[in-house]
Amino acid sequence: MRAPAESAALVLIVEDEFLIANDLGDILEAAGYQVLGLAESGAEARAIVAEARPSVVLLDIFLKGAETGIELAHWLNQQRIPFVFLSANLTDDVLAAAKVTEPYGFLNKPFRERDVLAALEIARYRHAHSQEAKLRQQQQTQMAVNEAIATLHDREQLCRAIATQVNQFVPINVLNLCLSQPEEQIFYWMLLRRTPQGTFERVRLPELLGPDTPAERLSMLAHPTAVELGERQGIFSGAAFETLSQEFSMARAIGETFGIQSMAFFPVVLQQRTFTSLQLGTTAAAGFTADDYAAISLIIPQIALALDNLLAYEELESRRQVKATELSVASAFRNGRDIAEIAPQVAAAISELLPLDLLSFYRVGRVLRHPSAMDATVGNLGGRFQLLPLEVIPQPESTEEAARLLDGLDSWLQRPLLNVGEAAAQARELNPVTRYYGNLLQLKSSMSVPIRLKDQPAIVLIVASKAAYAYTAKDLQLLQELAEQLAVALDNLLAYERIRLLSEQLEQEKTYLSEELKTSHNFEEIIGTSPALLAVLRGVGQVAPTDATVLLLGETGTGKELIARAVHNRSPRSARTMVKVNCAALPPQLMESELFGHEKGSYTGATERRIGKFELAHGSTLFLDEIGELPLELQAKLLRVLQEKEVERIGGKGPLRVNVRIIAATNRELAAEVAAGRFRADLYYRLNVFPLELPPLRTRPDDLLPLATYFLRKLSQKLGKPFTSIANASLQQIQHYAWPGNIRELENVLERAAILSAPPTLQLAAPLTPSAPARPEVKPMQDTMRDSILTALTQTNYRIRGPRGAAVLLGVKATTLEARMKKLGIPSRKETRTE
Ligand SMILES: Nc1ncnc2c1ncn2[C@@H]1O[C@H](COP(=O)(O)OP(=O)(O)OP(=O)(O)O)[C@@H](O)[C@H]1O
């Protein structure tokens, strides 16, 4: 009879009588069996089994040595290896003990070849059959487990169901499921413990470790290595559990907190690349057995399936959430007008998806005075996302610090950045902005994504969280996708902002122009025919059509502004209004903003964006009056603008090109100012391209009468008083006065007189005295004398002689005074008004 097995069945013979063993060996080999070995003792048998697993064992019940055949039979049973007892003269006791071991047959010595082979056949058949039954039972169990856990889509719920199922096979006290996806930097664990009621409840880190655990240990626990997670397997009891606890802090914590004595680790292989480990713990002193392990191993594939389903569901769910977030972000953009307005809504939408304590949009190329000048930084204040006020983000202490902060921003433009754990610490080290905000708001993780507009990195979107491992590589990818979606909306927004800026500019221009129209006469009328004035007017005619810078010099009131307007009105720029700035009118910082403009928030008090006069004068003429009064620091800035033909608003995001023609005026001796170091020589030379010197009125007496007549006509109209002439004496005074305030003084004197006089003859109310001499001036002796005599005569009511006469006041004899008056043509009596 030959062995029916296709593959040679391996038989182990355990028999201490060599001759019998040998005989049996011969019989088996002749029948086609392969004899795995002849063992004389239990120990030998175990050693052979450890090398190769026999299909069946022929086992002598009465083994000599430490271990009996029955003892070895128990062990074989545990190993699920079928065996047939070899026996002779069995007592009832031995038979009963042998039966307990569930042998697959008995062979009585001495045996016949036929009986041996038949017993082996039967044993092998029965074993195969019982395996099948077992398999069927296993399949049923697996299906039941599958049903219980496969469709659960909540991590905690699923883990609880797994624990309940496992607990049915093998009682457990804790279950810990760790799952890590190293590529996506995802890691989580879920620890459950059995309650006295037999249910399972979640244990969180603080409960596991106590509140005083150092952060370092927490992070170690939160991030176990791959070995701890996926590669460790088997039962850890006694000394092995001790060793495990030393190497794996989670096991130690579980042991300490819950009195766990033994743990069993099962690697779980999922479809995605993960390190997943199911870890069970028991408080039973005996610990888990090999049978326990085998039983639970059976349902590990079902657990894997359920976890695969869970991950797929989570993936789907997160995609759905991403879509929802994209929609809310898009709607924020549809309704908002600028980034600052939109940012809080964007933050709220993203916080549905990711942990978020700060969100910031940083616009590239902005010149930042301090980091809060980012376009929009939003924080979670009292549960609501709001723009962070300046108190929350104080300014850096020095401009150097601000500059260093700016340096850090550039790294954000290069590529998306994920800063968690080690990387976050490094980022704080390297990037001052991350450090600054990190310290300020206790942020521990951040991500940043550059957004490209028209193929250029234009805006950086930054999110940050106070949690240590808040973001994963997957989250970064998600933020990137979101950022790509934002690009178009941001582009539109910026275009909208540009348009708003332009219309703001137009609005300001309109306001300025209408004020200009109200305050000044646009069409100048220049009176006078004196050669000095005519020379100036010739110059005006020559320079006006060009774009050359004109420098108007002359005492106050000589008509510099009038001439500036004349230049502008005769220039190709005349269609636009000339813009005027009085450089002496404001303190330096306000003057800087007046000239160059400022952005909202660029300095304390800059509550609105303001367009500077340079920008306003784009395409026209800028008249810089009183240029000699401009503070030195602003002179440097002005020079730069004149050279570069570009201005930059205070706190602005970059220079703006301007096309402006400059006319500057001053009543100071600019050359002397340069020599005294009060005016920059380089600026002086840049302005002094085409100088025009306005002559003082006293050097052109010929113009006095025409001017007086011109003003009389204007005043008549203005006051509604029909003056036709000026009293002779008044005329004389006008002609003999030095007019330190020049034409403006003449105009003012006549206006005062016109108010006081009754038409048609205008009468000067009082003798002319210099109201505010522009500068110490040298007058001809004759003039000084005439002025003194007229003043003394006015004060004494034209009394010449006597103690209260003018001669005493002047310190001369009465006769001398009379002779002088005659010579100078001063009348000896006060003119009376002729009506
Ligand atoms: N030739 C002129 N004909 C008519 N009016 C004149 C003439 N020159 C000056 N005026 C008038 O005199 C007044 C003072 O002139 P303007 O303001 O141009 O002087 P200014 O040199 O710019 O003075 P300041 O240096 O004080 O600014 C103005 O009302 C101006 O219209």
The ligand as an ORCA input file, in Angstrom:
! r2SCAN-3c Opt
* xyz 0 1
  N       2.461    142.870    -13.015
  C       1.374    142.681    -12.311
  N       0.205    143.089    -12.792
  C      -0.910    142.910    -12.066
  N      -0.943    142.337    -10.864
  C       0.195    141.904    -10.347
  C       1.403    142.052    -11.037
  N       2.391    141.530    -10.293
  C       1.823    141.096     -9.166
  N       0.487    141.303     -9.192
  C      -0.444    140.966     -8.140
  O       0.197    141.149     -6.897
  C      -0.167    140.169     -5.943
  C       1.085    139.469     -5.468
  O       1.679    138.761     -6.540
  P       2.233    137.299     -6.384
  O       1.424    136.564     -5.391
  O       2.396    136.724     -7.733
  O       3.639    137.650     -5.756
  P       4.746    136.643     -5.255
  O       6.046    137.189     -5.714
  O       4.384    135.292     -5.640
  O       4.658    136.841     -3.706
  P       5.238    135.904     -2.561
  O       6.729    135.830     -2.770
  O       4.863    136.631     -1.312
  O       4.523    134.601     -2.747
  C      -1.109    139.243     -6.663
  O      -2.437    139.577     -6.378
  C      -0.811    139.489     -8.132
  O      -1.950    139.282     -8.949
*
